[in-house]
Amino acid sequence: MEGMMDRKVQDVNKSLDAFELRVLKRPAPAIDLSSFQAELSSLWDDIDAILSTPTVELQSAPTALADDTVLDALFTGTAEEKPAPTHTKSF
């Protein structure tokens, strides 16, 4: 029983050693993290600057002229005239 436990422990240790070797053989990251973080910080600063820029709200032009035009078209004398019938009545 003790021999079997020793073999299992050795197998686990071999697996751990193999994993450690694989990790050590990995290439270094392609991106330098400090420069990446600096670039990201710069982008956040740009976003903050854009969002904090005050916006100028344009005042809309008065709509009184347009309202008068619509009202004039609706309530001029032409509204009381009846249009010519487009069909005939059969008796």
C-alpha positions as CSV (number, residue, x, y, z in Angstrom):
1,M,0.0,0.0,0.0
2,E,2.8,2.4,0.9
3,G,4.6,1.7,-2.4
4,M,1.5,2.5,-4.4
5,M,1.1,5.8,-2.6
6,D,4.8,6.7,-3.3
7,R,4.3,5.9,-7.0
8,K,1.2,8.2,-7.1
9,V,3.1,11.0,-5.3
10,Q,5.9,10.6,-7.9
11,D,3.4,10.7,-10.7
12,V,1.9,13.9,-9.4
13,N,5.3,15.5,-8.9
14,K,6.2,14.5,-12.5
15,S,3.0,16.1,-13.8
16,L,3.8,19.3,-11.8
17,D,7.3,19.4,-13.1
18,A,6.1,19.0,-16.7
19,F,3.5,21.8,-16.2
20,E,6.2,24.1,-14.7
21,L,8.5,23.5,-17.7
22,R,5.6,24.3,-20.1
23,V,5.0,27.5,-18.3
24,L,8.6,28.5,-18.3
25,K,8.9,27.8,-22.1
26,R,6.1,30.2,-22.9
27,P,7.2,33.3,-24.8
28,A,7.1,36.6,-23.1
29,P,3.9,38.6,-23.7
30,A,4.0,40.3,-27.1
31,I,2.7,43.6,-25.6
32,D,4.6,45.4,-23.0
33,L,2.0,45.8,-20.3
34,S,3.3,49.1,-18.9
35,S,3.1,50.8,-22.3
36,F,-0.3,49.2,-22.9
37,Q,-1.5,50.6,-19.5
38,A,-0.1,54.1,-20.4
39,E,-1.9,54.1,-23.7
40,L,-5.1,53.0,-22.1
41,S,-4.8,55.8,-19.5
42,S,-4.2,58.3,-22.3
43,L,-7.3,57.1,-24.1
44,W,-9.4,57.4,-20.8
45,D,-8.1,61.0,-20.5
46,D,-9.2,61.7,-24.1
47,I,-12.6,60.3,-23.4
48,D,-12.9,62.3,-20.2
49,A,-12.0,65.5,-22.1
50,I,-14.6,64.8,-24.8
51,L,-17.3,64.1,-22.2
52,S,-16.5,67.2,-20.2
53,T,-16.6,69.5,-23.1
54,P,-19.5,71.9,-22.6
55,T,-22.1,71.7,-25.4
56,V,-23.7,74.8,-26.8
57,E,-27.4,74.4,-27.1
58,L,-28.8,76.3,-30.1
59,Q,-31.9,78.2,-29.6
60,S,-34.6,77.1,-32.0
61,A,-35.9,79.7,-34.4
62,P,-39.3,81.1,-33.5
63,T,-42.1,79.0,-35.0
64,A,-44.7,81.8,-35.0
65,L,-44.2,82.3,-38.8
66,A,-44.8,78.6,-39.5
67,D,-47.8,78.5,-37.2
68,D,-49.3,81.5,-38.9
69,T,-48.8,80.0,-42.3
70,V,-50.6,76.8,-41.3
71,L,-53.4,78.7,-39.6
72,D,-53.8,81.0,-42.7
73,A,-54.0,78.0,-45.0
74,L,-56.6,76.3,-42.8
75,F,-58.9,79.3,-42.1
76,T,-58.8,81.4,-45.3
77,G,-61.9,81.8,-47.4
78,T,-60.8,78.8,-49.6
79,A,-61.6,76.4,-46.8
80,E,-65.3,77.3,-47.0
81,E,-65.5,76.5,-50.7
82,K,-66.6,73.0,-51.4
83,P,-64.6,71.0,-53.8
84,A,-66.3,69.7,-57.0
85,P,-67.8,66.3,-56.5
86,T,-65.7,63.4,-57.9
87,H,-68.6,61.1,-58.5
88,T,-72.2,61.3,-59.6
89,K,-75.2,60.2,-57.6
90,S,-77.6,57.7,-59.1
91,F,-81.3,58.2,-58.5
